[in-house]
Amino acid sequence: MIVFAVLAVAEHARFDNTLLFIIAAISGLGMVSVLHRMLRERAGIEAAWSGIRHNPLPFYAMDRTGHIIELNEAAAMSLGLEAHSRSPIGERFDRYVDASDIKPLSEHAELAASGQSTQIIIGLRSVSGEISHWRALLAPAGSVGCPVGCILIAQDVSERRRNEEHTHHLTHYDDHTGLPNRRLFIEQLDGMLAAIAGNSDTVLTVCCIDIDHFKLINASFGHDYGDMLLMQVADRLLRSCGEGDLICRMEGDKFGIVLSDTTGGDHPADAIVQLIAVLEEPFDLQGVPIHITASAGYSTSRQEPHRSDKLLRNANLALIKAKESGRNECQGYREEWDEASLERLRMQHDLRRAVINGEFMLHYQPQYDMRSGAIVGVEALLRWHHPVRGLIPPSQFIPIAEDSGIIVPIGQWVLEEACRQNKEWQDAGLPKIPVSVNLSMRQFWQPNFPESVAAVLERVGLAPRYLELEITESMTMDAEKLTNSLLRLTDLGIAISIDDFGTGYSSFSYLKHFPIDRLKIDRSFVSDIEEDPDDAEIVAAIIAMAHNLHMQVIAEGVETAQQVDFLKMHLCDEMQGYYGSPPVPSERIAEMLAA
């Protein structure tokens, strides 16, 4: 007779080869009940049954109604019956099966009883109540076309199941807070969006919440305290969310939340503001009270009803806008931001290409002595000639270059080109004057920046006294680090000036200790000295203070004769602005110096 069980097992080589013979011997019988007579009469079959009885894999024989008619020792142990005297023979097998698996097992048993082999993973509940998981192979028992039941052979997969569940937890949950991670968040958000498709009354609001100045907490208290804070924040947010809401830890100190509103979702910001409010109460970190604020950005399924990735991207963009607005803010996504973000990405791409293709140029604005009117210096000003858009104003691309870090290679090019051009003027026999170069904060804090400046000067052959570096007031916040770098630069013979003075956060107590040669009064004060008495007083005070600190003063943005008269009256040293000359190409500066 053709044996169904042999065919079934042969398809699944993971089972012990010994069982090929066992199943063949048993399922080849016309009726399972004949098994006992065959065992008594045939030594070979008796040996087969011995193999079954002592095989480490559980073996069950069941009739078509699902009652157990035979099992081996391993099967009894799988049910926790090794220490019990009663036999399960005659009982329904599914009484030992986990409730969630009874129906699919019944379906597979029917397939086996009808002549097909099949596999399924089921949970077995022992007599002690413990559940273990088994891969069950079900094969028909009986002759071809005349099955009388099925044979079930099980393989314990509990350990592998636990490993799979552990791996799933690691890949889908955050190990610090126990919350779902970004991956699971997106999977569940996809399901939530699909569930509300076509339901106009239910609106999902996806929100990203970020703790303000979290890096400062890590830096001040250590990462262990930061982790404790994240766990407490997660707990508060979780307790504040509703039953149908979803919360996850996206990354770092950012949390993602989905709020489900079945009333139409007309006021999503209200619910998010309430979430942020629960974080206002101080957190206790081992006796240390910590006050925090948070920023939030959100987008709703009305704006993007299908794609979870885009919905989350919109919420992230809104979060960025909230942080740019001063933090501790809640912003909703607006569609016009898409074009602005795309434009920003295009600008970044074009800036990187411009560095490679040499699309930048320098213009120079003369600086004049207030008494003699002679040109005593020039400031190098960056210009970008885009191959398609033409000349792009610095105000449009400098902030993007700063944020993206592209300002570092750009700044290095400006420094080297300005020094090269100045040396070229000098080699042409023109009067020797210093060239001023603006420094970005990113560029200035580059490792070994003073050494890189010295290398540029040596490479182009320009004496250090003909280079002036302009820093901003915001750089003076780290006084110790700044002083060290400035001293290394001034030791080379390079002059230092503070640009846009009066608009930042300089402390006069620090200012007197810095090796500063000049202060540049910001154009916002100079432009109104004729109409605004306060601005006039500020300019006069800056000039007097700088002179008392033995610094020179240059006024920016000078455009009228009245402004020139005021600056002369208060003994300002130099001026720069359209009254003297606008920024011009290097060739025009050469003509002006020659004259």
Secondary structure, DSSP 8 states (H G I E B T S, - for coil): ---HHHHHHHT-TTS-THHHHHHHHHHTSS-GGGHHHHHHH-HHHHHHHHHHHH-SS-EEEEETTSBEEEE-HHHHHHTT-TT-S---TTSBGGGGB-HHHHHHHHHHHHHHHTT--EEEEEEEE-TTS-EEEEEEEEEEEEETTEEEEEEEEEEE-HHHHHHHHHHHHHHHB-TTT--B-HHHHHHHHHHHHHHTTT-TT-EEEEEEEEETTHHHHHHHH-HHHHHHHHHHHHHHHHHHS-TT-EEEEEETTEEEEEEEETT--S-HHHHHHHHHHTT-S-EEETTEEE---EEEEEEETTT-SS-HHHHHHHHHHHHHHHHHTTSS-EEE--THHHHHHHHHHHHHHHHHHHHHHT-EEEEEEEEEETTT--EEEEEEEEEEEETTTEEE-HHHHHHHHHHHTTHHHHHHHHHHHHHHHHHHHHHTT-----EEEE--HHHHTSTTHHHHHHHHHHHHT--GGGEEEEEEGGGGGSHHHHHHHHHHHHHTT-EEEEEEETSS---HHHHTTS---EEEE-HHHHTTTTT-HHHHHHHHHHHHHHHHTT-EEEEES--SHHHHHHHHHTT--EEESTTT---B-HHHHHHHHH-
